[in-house]
């Protein structure tokens, strides 16, 4: 209850002081691969994927809205499997993937590509139970506060055994540490947007997935912050079901490219 009062106090204080409402942030997103290669070794065994890979993405915010997209210089690696038949994409974010949020009505729309199909996934902003720790630090000249939460979900674990891709749903508990700055009173960020009273500049998830702001500007192309329109309209729940169906079909039909979302 005390933390709720603290958050409310921060929000009230920010409402009394007009501060930066528009901007652009460039983030480095690093995610360690969690693909296990099993079975006997040998010259035909596919090489293991790299320990981690980093891409860049940008967040634009203004007019109480936010847009997140990959930067054009991203280089998303494919890792060839046995005989070159199976390829696993390191990240789910494609070059045309876009996430748009309207903070006023709590609406979220994601433009996603999966299995050569385009989707428009609509959802509401889902909120975690955050705790302010009282820890502070400066990130790129911005005074930040630390907030933590535990996220409970499920994820698909993929493994390669004797040349066969095996998928299994397993429970997933994530410890999330976020650094946000109340001096920019816009709840934008590379993830967990719309949930904290300030711009998120850093995120650490279980120590193996991180977002780090490397550039912050007070100027942004506000005209680019608009709801995406390209793809089949679908709800988040419908998209998850369709993705699982397509993944199961890929596994049954044999080796082909598998792009998995983050």
N, C-alpha and C positions, 0 to 999 in steps of 0.2 A: 504493500500500500504506500509506503514511503517513496518508493521509486516512481509510482504513478504521480504523486504530488510533485516530485522533482521534474518529471517530464512536462507536467502541466505548467510549472513555473517557468521552465525554459521557453515553452511556446508563448506564454503571456509576455515574457520579456522581449522576445523577438518581434512580436506584433507591435511593440511600442517603438521599435527602432527600425527604420527603413534601411535595408541592407541589400547586398547583391541578389538580384532575382533572375538574372540571365547569365549564361555562361557555357563554356565548353570544357570538357575534361577528357584527356587521353589516358587510358589505363593499359597497363601490362597485365595480361591474364595468363597465369602459369598453372598448369594442371599436370600432375604426375599420372602416367599411364597406369591402369590397373588391369592389364591383360596378362593372364598367366599362360605360359606355354608349357604344356606337359608332354608326356610320351617319350619314347626313346630318342636320344640325340643322334647326330649323324650329319653328313654333308648336305642332306636334303632338308634338314630341319630349318624352318624359317628363322632368320635372325631376330633376336629380341628387339622390341621397340625401344626408343630412347627413354631415359628415365623421366624426362619431363620436356615439355614444349611450351613456348611462350608466344602468344599472339597479342596484337594491339586492337583495342576497340575505343570508340569515342562515345561520349554522352553529351547531348545538347539539351539545355533546359531553358525554359522561358514561357511566359503566359500560363503558368501553373500546369505546364505539360513537360514531357521528357521524351527524348528519342535516343535509342542506343543502337549502334550498328558497328560492324567490323570495318577496319580501315583497309584501304586498297592494297597496302603493302604487306598484308598478312600472307604467310606462306604455310598453309596447312598440309602437313605431310601425310602421304599414304604409305602404309607398310605392307609390302607384298607377302603373301602367305606361301604355303607349300606349292611349288610349281607355278607360282605367280598367279594362282587362281583366286585367292582371297585377299582382299584389301580392307584395312580397317582405318577409318579416318580418326585422327587424333582428337578432333573437336567436333561438336555438333553445330557450331556457328558457321554458316556458309557466307559467301560474299554478299548475298542479297538478303540475308536474315536481318530483320528489323524488329525492335521492341519499342512500342509507343505506350505511354501512360498519360491519363488525364487525372491529375491529383484532386480536382474538384469533385468529380463524380466517382472516383475510385475505380475507373475502368482501364483495362489493359488489353492491348491487341498485339499479337506477335505474328510477323510474317516469317514463315519457316519453310525450308525445303527439306523434303525427306523422300528418299527412293525416287528421285527425279520428279517429284510432285510438289506443287506449291500450296501452302495452307495459310489461312488467316485464322489464327487461334484467339478467340476472345475469352476473357476471364476477368475476375475482379481482383483487386489488390489484396492478397492474403497476408495477414500480419502474424508475426511471431511474438512470443512473450519475452520482451527484452529486459535486461537488467543493466543499469548504469553502475559501473564499478568504482567511479571516482578517479580513475587513472586518466592522466592527460599527457599530451605530447604535441609537438608542432610538426605538421606535414606540409611541405612546400610553402612555408610561411603562414599557414592557417592553424590556429589553435584548435585542437581536436579533443574530443572526449571518447572514452572507450565504452562500448556496450557489448554485452554477450548474450547468447541464447543457445538453446539446444534444439536441433531440428530432428524430428522423427519422421522417417519416410521409408520407402522401399526403392531398391535399384536392381538393375539387371547385372549380374556378374557373368562375364564372358570368359571362357577358357578354351584353349586349343589342345585337344588330346588326340594323338595319333592322326593328325590331319583333319580332325572334325571339330567344328565350332559348336560348343555347348553353352547354352544360356540358362541361367537359373536366377529366379527372383529371391533376393535376400534382404533382411531388415537392414536399415541404414540409419545410424545415429550420428549426427554431425555436431561438433562443437564449433560454434561460429563466434569469431571475435571481429568486431567492427570498430573502425575509427571514423567519426563523423565530426563536422565542424558546424556548430550553431551560428557562426559568423556568416554563413551562407544558408539562410533559412529556407532552403528548398530541399525536399526529401528525395533528391535524385541520387543515382549511384549505378554501379556496374551490376549490382544484385541487391536484393532486399530493399528496393526502392519503395518509397511511399510509407515507410515504417518508422523513421526516426526524424527528429526535428532539426535536420541539417543535412548538408551534402556529405555523402559517404566518400571518403578518399582511400581507405584501405579496408580489405577484408581478408581474413584468414579462416579457412574451413578445414579443420582437422590437420592443419599443417601441410596438406598436400595440394590444396587449391587456394591460390591467392590472387587478389586484385590489388594493384598498386598504382595510384595516380602518379603520372610522371610529368603532366603538364596541365595547368589550370589557367583558363583565360576568362576575362569578364565579358568578352564579346562572343556571340554565336550567331549563326545563320538561323534566325528564328523562323524564317519561311520554310525551312526544311523540317521543322518539328510539326509533322502532320500525320494523321492516322494512315497506315499503309492500306492499300486496296488490292494488292496482287495476290491471288490465290483462292482456294476453296474455303468458304466460310465454315467454321467448325468451332465447337466449344473445346475447352481444355480437356475435359473428360472424354469427349469423342475422339480427339486427336490421340490421346494416350492409348485408347483401345485400337484405333486404326494402325498406329505405329507398332503395337505389339503383334497385331495380325500380320503386318507386312514383314516384320522380323522373323516370325515363325515360318512364313512362306519362303523367305530367303534361305532359312536353315534347311527346310525340306527339299528345296530345289537345287541345293548344292552350292558350290563356291561362287560367289559374286561379291560385288562391293557392298560393304555394310557401313552406313553412316549413322552413328548413334549420338543422340542429343545429350547435352550436358545438364 
